[in-house]
Amino acid sequence: MALLVRLPLSNASVSFSSSLSLSLPTQSRSSFRAKSPRRRRPILTVQAKIREIFMPALSSTMTEGKIVSWIKAEGDRLSKGESVVVVESDKADMDVETFYDGILAAIVVPEGESAPVGAPIGLLAESEEEIAEARAKAASKSSSSAPKPATSPPETATSSPAPAIPQPPPAKPVSAGPRKIVATPFAKKLAKQHKVDVESVVGSGPFGRITPADVEAAAGITPSKSSTGGEANARINIAAKPAAPKPAAPTAAPPPIPGSTVVPFTTMQAAVSKNMLESLTVPTFRVGYPVTTNALDALYEKVKPKGVTMTALLAKAAAMALVQHPVVNATCKDGKSFTYNSSINIAVAVAIDGGLITPVLQDADKLDLYLLSEKWKELLKKARAKQLQPNEYNSGTFTLSNLGMFGVDRFDAILPPGQGAIMAVGASKPTVVADADGFFSVKSKMLVNVTADHRIVYGADLAAFLQTFAKIVENPESLTL
C-alpha cells in the first residue's frame, strides 16, 4: 500500500520532466531544471505500520471507557470511517470509527473490560504479513503487564536508588531494528527541556512508547515518584503520609450486613458521583416561587393532541425568561470571572436505566413550541437507547428537572458543574387562595425551586427571573408564537 502511494508520484514526476525535455529547446530545459527543484515536493516513503486503536475521550469528563462490543472481529478488513467498536462512556454508548484502512489484527481489550482514555484497545495492520507480528505484540503486552506489578515494587524497595532508575534499559534487545519513535507529549517536553535525544531513548511503555520516566532516566534525573530521592522527595513523602489515613476511614466502616450485595458503579454512575462531588465546591442558594398553572394546563390540553409535552412547555417558558435575565444563563468556571452564554440551551434531567442524563434542547428560545417538542422526542429516544452525541448532553447552560409527574410537590436540585442555575419543578395541585376582596377560590399551583451559583447570581436576580417565568406560565399565549 505504501508503494502504491509513492510510485505513482515518482512516475508522474519522471514522465513530466522527460516530456518537457523532448519538446523544449536547450535553453528552456536549463531554465526548467533551475526552477524544478524549488517546485518539486519531497517524496515521502511510507513504511508498513502496525497502528494502535486508542480508547477515545468521548466527553470532557470521561477518564476511562468500557468495551460494550466489538463490531469487527480479528482478521476483518477495515475502511477509513468504518465503525469498529462500541464504547460505553460516562454518558452514552458510542460507535468508535477507524481513521485508517487496514486489518484488525488483534483485540487488546476484550468486551466487558475497561481501559483508560488513550490506552491501546486494538491493533491495526496494513497488510496480512503484519498480522502475526501485531498479535505477537499484543500477546507480549498482555503477558508482560501481569508480572510487572509483582516484580517491580520489591526491586525498587530493596535496591539502591541508582539501579532502580536504569531498570527499563534492558528492554533494548526487544525493540531492535528500524522503529518509529513514539513518545507521550510530556515526555517530548521533558526531552526538549533536558536536551535529551528522543531517538536514543528506549521506551518502557506499551509497544515501546517513551514515557516521562524514560526521559528522566536518560537525563540522569531521579524521578519524582522515587521513594529515596532526597530532601525534596522526603518532603513529598512526609506530606503525602498524613493524607493516606483519610481513605482508610471509609475502609474501616462496619462490615456489610449478612446477605447484602456490593454493586460497583457503572461508568455513568461514576460520572454522576464525580459531578455531584464537584458541585459541592460551588456556593449555592435556593429560591422558591409559587406559580398558578390554570392557563398553562388549559393550553396543554389544546396542544397535547399535536404532540406537545409539558416538558417542552416548561423548557420554552424557561428559555423565554432567560432571554430577559441573561445572568441566570451565565457560567462561572474559574471563580475569577464569568461568561454570558450567547445560546440558551435547556438541559432536561432524565432518569434512564443505570443512571441520569441531561439531553439538551439547544437554542430553545429560538425554536417554536412544536419543533421544540419534536426535538425533545428525538433526544429522549436517543437518551434511552444511550445513543446521544456529546454535544447533545454536555452543552447545557441551564437545567430543568421536573418530578411533578410523580406527584412530588417540592424538591431541591443540585447545581450541575459549569452552569449557573437549575430549576426544580413540582406537581401542580389544587390550592385554596384568597383574592384582594377576601373571596376564596381554588386554583392550580406548582412550586418552583431554583438553585443558583451565588458567585454570579444574586437573590434579586433570581427573584426577578422567577417573576418573569411566572408571568409567562400564567399568560402562556406567547409560548405558541
C-alpha positions in Angstrom: 0.0 0.0 0.0 2.9 2.3 0.7 4.5 1.6 -2.7 1.2 2.3 -4.4 1.2 5.7 -2.8 4.9 6.5 -3.7 5.4 5.1 -7.1 2.7 7.0 -9.0 4.1 10.3 -7.7 7.6 9.3 -8.8 6.5 8.1 -12.2 4.4 11.3 -12.7 7.4 13.5 -12.0 9.7 11.5 -14.3 7.3 11.4 -17.2 6.5 15.1 -16.7 10.2 16.2 -16.9 11.0 13.8 -19.7 8.2 15.1 -21.9 9.4 18.6 -21.5 13.0 17.7 -22.2 12.0 16.2 -25.5 9.9 19.1 -26.8 11.7 22.2 -25.3 14.9 23.8 -26.6 18.2 23.5 -24.6 17.7 27.0 -23.1 14.2 26.2 -21.9 15.4 22.9 -20.5 18.1 24.6 -18.4 15.6 27.2 -17.1 13.2 24.4 -16.3 15.8 22.5 -14.4 16.7 25.6 -12.4 13.1 26.1 -11.3 12.0 22.5 -10.9 14.0 21.8 -7.6 12.1 24.5 -5.9 8.8 23.3 -7.1 9.3 19.6 -6.6 7.8 18.2 -3.5 9.7 15.7 -1.4 8.7 12.1 -1.9 7.7 10.6 1.5 8.4 6.9 1.8 5.5 5.4 3.8 6.6 2.2 5.6 4.2 -0.5 6.6 2.9 0.1 10.1 1.1 -1.5 12.9 -1.2 1.2 14.3 -2.8 1.3 17.7 -6.5 1.8 18.2 -6.8 4.0 21.3 -9.6 4.4 23.8 -11.1 7.8 22.7 -12.2 10.6 25.0 -15.9 10.8 24.2 -16.7 13.6 26.6 -14.8 16.2 28.6 -15.4 14.3 31.9 -14.5 10.8 30.6 -11.4 9.2 32.1 -11.9 5.6 31.1 -14.3 3.7 28.8 -15.8 0.2 28.8 -15.9 -2.0 25.7 -19.5 -2.9 25.1 -18.9 -4.9 22.0 -16.5 -5.3 19.1 -18.4 -4.7 15.8 -15.5 -6.2 13.9 -13.6 -9.4 14.6 -9.9 -10.1 14.4 -8.9 -10.5 10.8 -11.6 -8.3 9.4 -10.6 -5.7 6.8 -11.5 -2.1 7.8 -12.1 1.0 5.8 -11.4 4.5 7.0 -14.5 5.9 8.8 -16.0 2.4 9.5 -17.3 1.6 13.0 -15.0 -0.9 14.8 -16.1 -1.0 18.5 -18.9 0.3 20.8 -17.6 2.1 23.8 -19.6 3.0 27.0 -18.6 6.4 28.1 -19.8 8.2 31.2 -22.9 9.4 29.4 -23.7 7.1 26.4 -22.7 4.1 24.2 -21.0 5.3 21.1 -19.6 3.7 18.0 -15.8 4.3 17.5 -14.6 4.6 13.9 -11.2 3.9 12.5 -9.1 6.7 10.9 -7.1 4.3 8.7 -7.6 1.4 6.2 -6.2 -1.9 7.3 -6.9 -5.2 9.1 -8.0 -5.6 12.7 -5.0 -7.7 13.7 -5.5 -8.0 17.4 -8.1 -7.1 20.1 -6.2 -5.9 23.2 -9.1 -5.1 25.5 -12.0 -7.6 25.1 -15.7 -7.0 25.6 -16.8 -6.1 29.1 -13.4 -4.8 30.2 -12.4 -1.1 30.7 -9.4 0.9 29.7 -8.2 4.5 30.5 -8.5 7.1 27.9 -5.6 7.0 25.5 -4.8 3.3 26.2 -4.5 0.9 23.2 -7.6 -1.3 22.8 -6.7 -2.9 19.5 -4.0 -3.2 16.8 -4.5 -2.4 13.1 -2.2 -3.9 10.5 -1.8 -2.5 7.0 -1.2 -5.9 5.3 -1.7 -9.6 6.1 2.0 -10.1 6.5 1.9 -7.9 9.6 -0.9 -9.7 11.4 1.3 -12.3 13.1 3.7 -9.5 14.3 0.8 -7.5 15.7 -0.7 -10.5 17.5 2.7 -11.2 19.0 3.0 -7.7 20.2 -0.5 -7.9 21.8 0.4 -11.2 23.4 3.7 -9.9 24.8 1.9 -6.8 26.1 -0.7 -8.8 28.0 1.9 -11.3 29.3 4.4 -8.6 30.4 1.8 -6.4 32.1 1.0 -9.1 34.6 4.5 -9.8 36.1 5.5 -6.1 36.1 3.4 -5.1 39.2 4.6 -8.2 41.1 8.4 -7.8 40.4 8.9 -4.1 40.1 7.9 -2.8 43.5 10.1 -5.3 45.5 13.2 -4.3 43.4 12.5 -0.6 44.0 12.1 -1.2 47.7 15.2 -3.4 48.3 17.7 -2.0 45.8 19.6 1.3 46.0 18.1 4.4 44.2 20.7 4.3 41.4 19.9 0.9 39.9 16.2 1.4 40.3 16.1 4.1 37.7 18.0 2.3 34.8 15.8 -0.7 35.1 13.9 -0.1 31.8 17.0 -0.1 29.5 17.3 -3.9 29.5 14.4 -3.9 27.1 16.7 -2.7 24.3 17.1 -6.1 22.5 13.3 -6.4 22.2 12.9 -3.3 20.1 15.8 -4.0 17.7 15.6 -2.9 14.1 14.1 0.1 12.5 11.2 1.6 14.5 9.1 4.7 14.7 9.8 6.9 17.8 6.6 7.2 19.8 6.6 9.4 22.9 4.0 11.0 25.1 3.6 14.8 24.8 5.0 15.3 28.3 8.0 13.0 27.5 8.8 15.1 24.5 8.6 18.3 26.5 11.0 16.9 29.1 13.4 15.7 26.4 13.5 19.2 24.9 13.9 20.8 28.4 16.8 18.5 29.4 18.3 18.3 25.9 17.8 14.5 25.5 17.8 12.9 22.1 14.4 11.1 22.0 15.7 8.7 19.3 18.4 7.4 21.7 15.8 6.6 24.5 14.3 3.2 24.7 10.7 3.4 25.8 9.3 1.2 28.6 5.6 2.0 27.8 3.2 -0.1 25.8 4.7 -1.1 22.4 7.9 0.8 23.2 6.3 4.1 23.9 8.6 6.6 25.6 7.3 7.8 29.0 8.5 10.8 31.1 10.3 8.3 33.4 12.3 7.1 30.5 13.4 10.6 29.6 14.3 11.4 33.2 16.3 8.2 33.4 18.2 9.1 30.2 18.9 12.6 31.6 20.2 11.1 34.9 17.4 12.7 36.9 15.8 10.9 39.8 12.1 10.5 39.1 9.8 12.4 41.4 8.0 9.2 42.4 11.1 7.5 43.7 10.8 7.0 47.4 14.5 7.6 48.0 15.1 10.9 46.4 16.5 13.4 48.8 15.1 16.2 50.8 12.5 17.2 48.2 11.2 13.7 47.9 11.3 13.3 51.6 9.1 16.3 52.0 6.7 14.9 49.4 6.5 11.6 51.2 6.1 13.2 54.6 3.3 15.4 53.2 1.7 12.5 51.5 1.6 10.3 54.6 -1.0 12.3 56.5 -3.3 12.1 53.5 -3.0 8.3 53.4 -5.1 7.6 56.6 -8.1 9.6 55.1 -9.0 7.0 52.6 -8.6 4.4 55.3 -11.6 5.8 57.2 -14.2 4.6 54.6 -12.5 1.1 54.5 -12.8 0.9 58.3 -16.5 1.1 58.0 -18.6 -1.6 59.6 -18.8 -4.8 57.7 -21.7 -5.2 55.3 -24.9 -6.7 56.6 -25.0 -10.5 56.0 -26.8 -11.3 52.8 -26.2 -7.9 51.3 -24.6 -7.4 47.9 -22.0 -4.8 46.9 -22.6 -3.4 43.4 -19.8 -1.3 41.7 -20.8 1.9 39.9 -21.4 1.8 36.2 -19.4 4.2 34.1 -22.4 6.6 34.1 -23.0 6.3 37.8 -19.3 7.0 38.5 -19.6 10.2 36.3 -22.7 11.3 38.2 -21.0 10.7 41.5 -17.9 12.8 40.4 -20.1 15.7 39.2 -22.1 15.7 42.4 -18.9 15.9 44.5 -17.6 18.7 42.2 -20.8 20.7 42.7 -20.1 20.8 46.5 -17.3 23.3 45.7 -19.8 25.9 44.4 -21.5 28.2 46.8 -25.2 27.9 46.0 -28.5 29.3 47.3 -32.2 28.4 46.7 -35.3 30.4 46.0 -38.8 29.0 45.8 -41.8 30.6 44.0 -45.5 29.5 43.6 -46.8 29.7 40.1 -50.5 29.4 39.1 -50.9 26.9 36.3 -54.6 27.0 35.3 -53.9 28.8 32.0 -50.9 26.5 31.3 -53.0 23.4 32.0 -55.7 24.6 29.6 -53.1 25.3 26.9 -51.5 21.9 27.4 -54.9 20.2 26.8 -55.2 22.0 23.5 -51.7 21.3 22.2 -51.3 17.8 23.6 -53.0 16.1 20.7 -50.4 17.8 18.4 -47.6 16.0 20.2 -46.5 18.8 22.6 -45.4 17.7 26.0 -45.4 19.5 29.3 -41.6 19.3 29.4 -41.5 21.3 26.1 -43.9 23.9 27.5 -41.8 24.4 30.7 -38.5 24.5 28.7 -39.9 27.1 26.3 -41.1 29.2 29.2 -37.7 29.0 31.0 -35.9 29.9 27.8 -38.1 33.0 27.2 -37.5 34.1 30.8 -33.7 33.6 30.4 -33.7 36.0 27.4 -34.7 38.8 29.8 -32.3 37.7 32.6 -29.1 36.5 30.9 -27.1 36.4 34.2 -29.1 33.4 35.2 -27.9 31.7 32.0 -24.3 32.7 32.7 -21.4 30.4 33.7 -18.5 30.7 36.2 -15.8 28.1 35.9 -12.6 29.5 37.4 -14.0 31.6 40.3 -12.4 34.7 38.9 -14.7 35.6 36.0 -18.0 34.5 34.5 -19.3 34.2 30.9 -22.5 35.3 29.4 -23.5 32.4 27.1 -24.7 33.5 23.7 -27.0 30.5 23.4 -29.8 29.4 25.7 -29.5 25.6 25.8 -32.0 24.0 28.2 -30.8 20.7 29.6 -33.6 18.4 31.0 -32.8 15.8 33.6 -33.9 12.3 32.5 -33.7 9.1 34.5 -32.6 6.2 32.4 -31.6 2.6 33.2 -28.4 2.7 35.1 -28.1 6.5 35.7 -29.1 10.0 34.9 -28.5 12.1 31.8 -29.4 15.6 30.7 -30.3 15.8 26.9 -30.0 19.4 25.7 -32.6 21.5 23.8 -30.2 23.8 22.0 -31.4 27.4 21.2 -34.7 26.7 23.0 -35.7 30.3 22.8 -35.4 30.4 19.0 -37.4 27.2 18.3 -41.2 27.3 18.1 -43.1 25.1 20.5 -43.9 22.3 18.0 -40.4 22.0 16.7 -39.1 22.0 20.2 -41.4 19.1 21.1 -40.2 17.1 18.1 -36.6 17.8 19.0 -37.3 16.7 22.6 -38.9 13.4 21.5 -35.8 12.6 19.3 -33.4 13.4 22.2 -35.5 11.3 24.7 -35.4 8.3 22.3 -31.7 8.6 21.8 -31.1 9.0 25.5 -32.9 5.9 26.4 -31.0 4.0 23.7 -27.7 5.5 25.1 -27.0 7.0 21.6 -26.7 10.7 22.4 -23.7 12.5 20.9 -21.5 14.5 23.3 -22.9 17.9 22.1 -26.4 16.6 22.8 -25.8 16.2 26.6 -22.8 18.4 27.6 -23.8 21.8 26.1 -26.5 22.9 28.5 -26.4 26.4 30.0 -29.5 26.0 32.3 -31.1 22.8 33.6 -34.7 21.8 34.2 -35.7 19.0 36.5 -39.4 18.0 36.7 -40.7 15.5 39.2 -44.3 16.8 39.0 -45.4 13.8 37.1 -44.7 11.6 40.1 -46.8 13.8 42.4 -43.8 15.5 44.1 -44.9 18.9 45.3 -41.4 20.4 46.0 -37.8 19.4 46.0 -34.3 20.9 45.7 -32.0 20.2 42.8 -28.2 20.0 42.9 -26.4 22.5 40.6 -24.6 20.8 37.7 -20.9 21.8 37.3 -20.4 24.5 34.8 -23.9 26.0 34.9 -25.4 29.0 36.7 -28.8 27.6 37.8 -31.1 24.6 37.8 -34.9 24.7 38.2 -36.8 22.1 40.1 -40.5 21.9 39.2 -43.1 20.2 41.4 -46.6 19.0 40.7 -49.5 21.3 40.0 -52.1 20.8 42.7 -55.4 22.5 43.6 -54.9 25.2 46.2 -57.3 27.4 48.1 -56.4 31.1 47.6 -58.0 34.4 48.6 -58.3 37.4 46.3 -58.0 41.1 47.3 -61.6 41.3 48.3 -61.4 38.3 50.6 -63.2 35.8 48.4 -61.9 32.3 48.3 -61.3 30.2 45.2 -59.4 27.1 44.2 -56.6 27.4 41.7 -53.9 25.0 40.5 -50.4 26.0 41.7 -47.0 24.5 41.4 -43.9 25.3 43.4 -40.7 26.1 41.5 -37.4 26.0 43.3 -34.2 27.3 41.7 -30.7 26.5 42.9 -28.1 29.1 41.6 -24.4 29.8 41.8 -24.2 32.7 44.3 -20.9 33.9 42.8 -22.7 35.2 39.7 -26.4 35.1 40.5 -27.8 37.1 43.5 -31.1 36.9 45.3 -32.6 39.9 43.4 -31.6 38.4 40.1 -33.2 35.1 40.8 -36.4 36.7 42.2 -36.8 38.8 39.1 -36.2 35.7 36.9 -38.9 33.7 38.7 -41.4 36.6 38.5 -40.8 36.7 34.7 -41.2 32.9 34.5 -44.4 33.0 36.5 -45.9 35.7 34.2 -45.1 33.6 31.1 -46.7 30.5 32.6 -49.8 32.3 33.9 -50.2 34.0 30.5 -48.9 31.3 28.1 -50.2 32.7 24.8 -46.7 33.8 23.9 -45.4 30.2 24.1 -47.2 29.3 20.9 -46.0 32.3 18.9 
